[in-house]
Amino acid sequence: MAGSQRGRLLMTVISNWGDRVLRRFEQSASAYNASATLQHSVAGQLAELCSHHTVPAGLWVDLGSGTGHLAEALEARHPGQRVLRVDGSEAMLRQQPAAADKQQWDLRSPLPHWREAPSLLASSFCLHWLPDPGQILEQWLNQLTPGGWLALAMPVDGCFPQWHQAAETTGIPCTAITFPQLAALCAGISADQIRLQEQIRCNTVAATLPRLLRPLRRVGADCSAQPSLSIRDWRRLQLAWPEHNADGQLRLTWVIQLLLIQR
């Protein structure tokens, strides 16, 4: 296959994947808040970190805002500062207050040309769903006004070690998505621009594997490039699951990267 044909095929695959992700979030919008406990908590932590730094007033934007957890947390900590909520899902934006500033935009595309350069671009649990997150991170950083801030929270490589270990033990493919590696994510960023770099580990627990993974399905984060597994395969994975808590429940570990970068 010629190089140009391979390139077109790859772009088609990426586009189809992105379309699937967007459809799943559209479908889950009405139930998102009830199951997005982790996303809500991390958004609050990211907003709190932003409040410890002097972020210039002006245009603040929540990229991939979903139902608005991060925008709400930022506005609560900065009275009088409004945050524009940007998301590719119209259904997600409809879950937010009618008076909120909102814009529907496919974040696989370059950012819109707003009336002014933003002084804060914030994003939580979004960047890992986009093609080439490292390149997009650079694009977002370059869109900021000089001295502006990029605040990010996202799951990264190292997430779900129990799932990967059970898959290796059984030979059953792990259907979790591939998360970005921090080194690749920040490859194009100057080290002196990074004002904060912190990882947090979060554990979720449940009595069975279906219940453990249910929040992923309910918030629309269950898209996979792998074929669906059979019930038998899921049962085998549960039997091989390597970590349980004191009550015998299964544990699933998230590795969340927090980044504050200044242009």
LUMTOR-288939 format. One record per residue (C-alpha): residue number from 1; residue in one letter; x, y, z. Coordinates in nm, 3 decimals. Example, Ala and Ser with C-alpha at 12.3 -4.5 7.8 and 13.67 -1.06 7.14 Angstrom:
residues 2
nr | rest | x | y | z
1 | A | 1.230 | -0.450 | 0.780
2 | S | 1.367 | -0.106 | 0.714
//
This chain:
residues 263
nr | rest | x | y | z
1 | M | 0.000 | 0.000 | 0.000
2 | A | 0.138 | 0.341 | -0.098
3 | G | 0.223 | 0.590 | 0.175
4 | S | -0.056 | 0.830 | 0.077
5 | Q | -0.312 | 0.547 | 0.089
6 | R | -0.190 | 0.440 | 0.434
7 | G | -0.215 | 0.800 | 0.551
8 | R | -0.574 | 0.833 | 0.426
9 | L | -0.667 | 0.501 | 0.588
10 | L | -0.516 | 0.608 | 0.920
11 | M | -0.703 | 0.939 | 0.912
12 | T | -1.028 | 0.755 | 0.837
13 | V | -0.973 | 0.519 | 1.132
14 | I | -0.894 | 0.813 | 1.364
15 | S | -1.199 | 1.005 | 1.242
16 | N | -1.429 | 0.704 | 1.286
17 | W | -1.290 | 0.646 | 1.636
18 | G | -1.348 | 1.010 | 1.731
19 | D | -1.702 | 0.996 | 1.595
20 | R | -1.773 | 0.686 | 1.806
21 | V | -1.639 | 0.855 | 2.118
22 | L | -1.854 | 1.163 | 2.057
23 | R | -2.167 | 0.951 | 2.001
24 | R | -2.111 | 0.763 | 2.327
25 | F | -2.083 | 1.087 | 2.524
26 | E | -2.394 | 1.217 | 2.351
27 | Q | -2.583 | 0.904 | 2.456
28 | S | -2.464 | 0.922 | 2.816
29 | A | -2.516 | 1.295 | 2.875
30 | S | -2.835 | 1.270 | 3.083
31 | A | -2.683 | 1.009 | 3.316
32 | Y | -2.330 | 1.150 | 3.327
33 | N | -2.342 | 1.343 | 3.653
34 | A | -2.479 | 1.050 | 3.852
35 | S | -2.175 | 0.833 | 3.769
36 | A | -1.893 | 1.085 | 3.715
37 | T | -1.781 | 1.091 | 4.079
38 | L | -1.411 | 1.069 | 3.996
39 | Q | -1.433 | 1.329 | 3.719
40 | H | -1.611 | 1.569 | 3.954
41 | S | -1.349 | 1.523 | 4.226
42 | V | -1.054 | 1.573 | 3.991
43 | A | -1.213 | 1.885 | 3.838
44 | G | -1.236 | 2.032 | 4.187
45 | Q | -0.871 | 1.953 | 4.258
46 | L | -0.758 | 2.111 | 3.931
47 | A | -0.962 | 2.425 | 3.998
48 | E | -0.814 | 2.448 | 4.347
49 | L | -0.460 | 2.429 | 4.207
50 | C | -0.543 | 2.710 | 3.963
51 | S | -0.662 | 2.925 | 4.254
52 | H | -0.312 | 2.909 | 4.407
53 | H | -0.165 | 3.092 | 4.107
54 | T | -0.228 | 3.435 | 3.958
55 | V | -0.419 | 3.363 | 3.640
56 | P | -0.499 | 3.686 | 3.450
57 | A | -0.863 | 3.782 | 3.412
58 | G | -1.003 | 3.768 | 3.061
59 | L | -1.126 | 3.479 | 2.852
60 | W | -1.125 | 3.153 | 3.048
61 | V | -1.227 | 2.838 | 2.863
62 | D | -1.311 | 2.484 | 2.978
63 | L | -1.222 | 2.255 | 2.686
64 | G | -1.421 | 1.933 | 2.675
65 | S | -1.643 | 2.072 | 2.948
66 | G | -1.891 | 1.786 | 2.947
67 | T | -2.164 | 1.880 | 3.193
68 | G | -1.955 | 2.164 | 3.339
69 | H | -1.781 | 2.027 | 3.650
70 | L | -1.453 | 2.212 | 3.590
71 | A | -1.613 | 2.539 | 3.475
72 | E | -1.835 | 2.544 | 3.783
73 | A | -1.539 | 2.476 | 4.014
74 | L | -1.334 | 2.754 | 3.853
75 | E | -1.617 | 3.006 | 3.874
76 | A | -1.685 | 2.914 | 4.236
77 | R | -1.324 | 2.989 | 4.331
78 | H | -1.304 | 3.309 | 4.124
79 | P | -1.622 | 3.512 | 4.184
80 | G | -1.705 | 3.734 | 3.889
81 | Q | -1.497 | 3.532 | 3.643
82 | R | -1.705 | 3.354 | 3.379
83 | V | -1.581 | 3.041 | 3.205
84 | L | -1.674 | 2.954 | 2.847
85 | R | -1.773 | 2.587 | 2.828
86 | V | -1.668 | 2.420 | 2.502
87 | D | -1.761 | 2.065 | 2.406
88 | G | -1.829 | 1.864 | 2.093
89 | S | -2.147 | 1.717 | 2.242
90 | E | -2.461 | 1.927 | 2.220
91 | A | -2.630 | 1.690 | 2.465
92 | M | -2.356 | 1.746 | 2.725
93 | L | -2.383 | 2.124 | 2.686
94 | R | -2.761 | 2.103 | 2.737
95 | Q | -2.700 | 1.962 | 3.086
96 | Q | -2.539 | 2.290 | 3.191
97 | P | -2.723 | 2.599 | 3.322
98 | A | -2.905 | 2.796 | 3.054
99 | A | -2.723 | 3.115 | 3.158
100 | A | -2.375 | 2.960 | 3.122
101 | D | -2.149 | 3.064 | 2.834
102 | K | -2.136 | 2.764 | 2.600
103 | Q | -1.999 | 2.678 | 2.257
104 | Q | -2.029 | 2.351 | 2.067
105 | W | -1.700 | 2.270 | 1.896
106 | D | -1.528 | 1.951 | 1.783
107 | L | -1.197 | 1.960 | 1.971
108 | R | -1.031 | 1.743 | 1.709
109 | S | -1.021 | 2.064 | 1.506
110 | P | -0.808 | 2.373 | 1.582
111 | L | -0.965 | 2.593 | 1.847
112 | P | -1.205 | 2.871 | 1.742
113 | H | -1.083 | 3.225 | 1.686
114 | W | -1.234 | 3.404 | 1.985
115 | R | -1.262 | 3.782 | 2.028
116 | E | -0.949 | 3.772 | 2.246
117 | A | -0.673 | 3.524 | 2.319
118 | P | -0.763 | 3.319 | 2.628
119 | S | -0.570 | 3.371 | 2.951
120 | L | -0.677 | 3.027 | 3.079
121 | L | -0.745 | 2.708 | 2.888
122 | A | -0.850 | 2.434 | 3.128
123 | S | -0.941 | 2.076 | 3.049
124 | S | -1.019 | 1.770 | 3.259
125 | F | -1.068 | 1.413 | 3.134
126 | C | -1.071 | 1.522 | 2.771
127 | L | -0.726 | 1.533 | 2.610
128 | H | -0.671 | 1.154 | 2.616
129 | W | -0.972 | 1.108 | 2.386
130 | L | -0.824 | 1.329 | 2.114
131 | P | -0.583 | 1.222 | 1.836
132 | D | -0.215 | 1.298 | 1.912
133 | P | -0.268 | 1.459 | 2.256
134 | G | 0.088 | 1.595 | 2.267
135 | Q | 0.042 | 1.789 | 1.944
136 | I | -0.296 | 1.921 | 2.056
137 | L | -0.147 | 2.028 | 2.391
138 | E | 0.109 | 2.238 | 2.201
139 | Q | -0.165 | 2.391 | 1.985
140 | W | -0.367 | 2.486 | 2.292
141 | L | -0.062 | 2.636 | 2.462
142 | N | 0.018 | 2.847 | 2.156
143 | Q | -0.339 | 2.982 | 2.148
144 | L | -0.297 | 3.145 | 2.492
145 | T | -0.218 | 3.509 | 2.544
146 | P | 0.146 | 3.556 | 2.658
147 | G | 0.157 | 3.474 | 3.030
148 | G | -0.164 | 3.272 | 3.002
149 | W | -0.214 | 2.934 | 3.168
150 | L | -0.299 | 2.583 | 3.050
151 | A | -0.449 | 2.367 | 3.327
152 | L | -0.488 | 1.997 | 3.252
153 | A | -0.606 | 1.683 | 3.427
154 | M | -0.617 | 1.350 | 3.247
155 | P | -0.564 | 0.978 | 3.300
156 | V | -0.224 | 0.867 | 3.173
157 | D | -0.020 | 0.554 | 3.109
158 | G | -0.021 | 0.338 | 3.423
159 | C | -0.398 | 0.338 | 3.465
160 | F | -0.579 | 0.010 | 3.528
161 | P | -0.279 | -0.210 | 3.622
162 | Q | -0.515 | -0.475 | 3.762
163 | W | -0.702 | -0.499 | 3.434
164 | H | -0.381 | -0.528 | 3.233
165 | Q | -0.245 | -0.794 | 3.468
166 | A | -0.564 | -1.001 | 3.449
167 | A | -0.555 | -0.974 | 3.069
168 | E | -0.193 | -1.089 | 3.061
169 | T | -0.268 | -1.379 | 3.294
170 | T | -0.565 | -1.502 | 3.089
171 | G | -0.449 | -1.406 | 2.741
172 | I | -0.772 | -1.211 | 2.694
173 | P | -0.719 | -0.871 | 2.525
174 | C | -0.746 | -0.569 | 2.752
175 | T | -1.021 | -0.354 | 2.600
176 | A | -0.929 | -0.039 | 2.792
177 | I | -0.810 | 0.252 | 2.577
178 | T | -0.441 | 0.335 | 2.556
179 | F | -0.362 | 0.636 | 2.774
180 | P | -0.095 | 0.897 | 2.688
181 | Q | 0.257 | 0.869 | 2.826
182 | L | 0.366 | 1.178 | 3.016
183 | A | 0.702 | 1.205 | 2.836
184 | A | 0.535 | 1.201 | 2.494
185 | L | 0.265 | 1.439 | 2.612
186 | C | 0.515 | 1.702 | 2.721
187 | A | 0.782 | 1.640 | 2.455
188 | G | 0.718 | 1.973 | 2.283
189 | I | 0.688 | 2.178 | 2.602
190 | S | 0.981 | 2.366 | 2.754
191 | A | 1.051 | 2.244 | 3.108
192 | D | 1.056 | 2.599 | 3.243
193 | Q | 0.696 | 2.649 | 3.127
194 | I | 0.569 | 2.371 | 3.353
195 | R | 0.460 | 2.531 | 3.680
196 | L | 0.313 | 2.217 | 3.837
197 | Q | 0.340 | 1.849 | 3.754
198 | E | 0.165 | 1.609 | 3.989
199 | Q | 0.021 | 1.259 | 3.969
200 | I | -0.256 | 1.125 | 4.187
201 | R | -0.369 | 0.765 | 4.216
202 | C | -0.738 | 0.697 | 4.269
203 | N | -0.897 | 0.361 | 4.344
204 | T | -1.249 | 0.250 | 4.270
205 | V | -1.387 | -0.073 | 4.416
206 | A | -1.682 | -0.302 | 4.352
207 | A | -1.788 | -0.657 | 4.430
208 | T | -1.788 | -0.771 | 4.067
209 | L | -1.614 | -0.671 | 3.746
210 | P | -1.934 | -0.551 | 3.573
211 | R | -2.005 | -0.321 | 3.868
212 | L | -1.644 | -0.202 | 3.876
213 | L | -1.657 | -0.099 | 3.510
214 | R | -2.016 | 0.027 | 3.516
215 | P | -1.920 | 0.394 | 3.574
216 | L | -1.710 | 0.386 | 3.255
217 | R | -2.013 | 0.273 | 3.059
218 | R | -2.252 | 0.518 | 3.224
219 | V | -2.036 | 0.823 | 3.151
220 | G | -1.969 | 0.713 | 2.792
221 | A | -1.602 | 0.630 | 2.851
222 | D | -1.626 | 0.267 | 2.740
223 | C | -1.522 | 0.305 | 2.376
224 | S | -1.260 | 0.052 | 2.274
225 | A | -1.060 | -0.021 | 1.962
226 | Q | -1.080 | -0.390 | 2.055
227 | P | -1.372 | -0.623 | 1.967
228 | S | -1.627 | -0.675 | 2.243
229 | L | -1.557 | -0.957 | 2.487
230 | S | -1.791 | -1.244 | 2.564
231 | I | -1.951 | -1.292 | 2.905
232 | R | -1.722 | -1.593 | 2.950
233 | D | -1.414 | -1.377 | 2.891
234 | W | -1.531 | -1.119 | 3.145
235 | R | -1.583 | -1.396 | 3.400
236 | R | -1.233 | -1.527 | 3.339
237 | L | -1.091 | -1.179 | 3.383
238 | Q | -1.275 | -1.139 | 3.712
239 | L | -1.135 | -1.468 | 3.842
240 | A | -0.783 | -1.355 | 3.748
241 | W | -0.823 | -1.004 | 3.894
242 | P | -0.509 | -0.951 | 4.106
243 | E | -0.618 | -0.695 | 4.367
244 | H | -0.898 | -0.690 | 4.619
245 | N | -0.958 | -0.472 | 4.923
246 | A | -1.014 | -0.594 | 5.280
247 | D | -1.379 | -0.675 | 5.202
248 | G | -1.284 | -0.889 | 4.903
249 | Q | -1.397 | -0.629 | 4.651
250 | L | -1.212 | -0.577 | 4.324
251 | R | -0.995 | -0.267 | 4.294
252 | L | -0.925 | -0.057 | 3.985
253 | T | -0.653 | 0.211 | 3.997
254 | W | -0.650 | 0.534 | 3.798
255 | V | -0.334 | 0.740 | 3.747
256 | I | -0.434 | 1.102 | 3.695
257 | Q | -0.184 | 1.360 | 3.572
258 | L | -0.228 | 1.723 | 3.680
259 | L | -0.038 | 1.988 | 3.483
260 | L | -0.020 | 2.364 | 3.505
261 | I | 0.172 | 2.518 | 3.215
262 | Q | 0.232 | 2.887 | 3.151
263 | R | 0.298 | 3.036 | 2.812
//
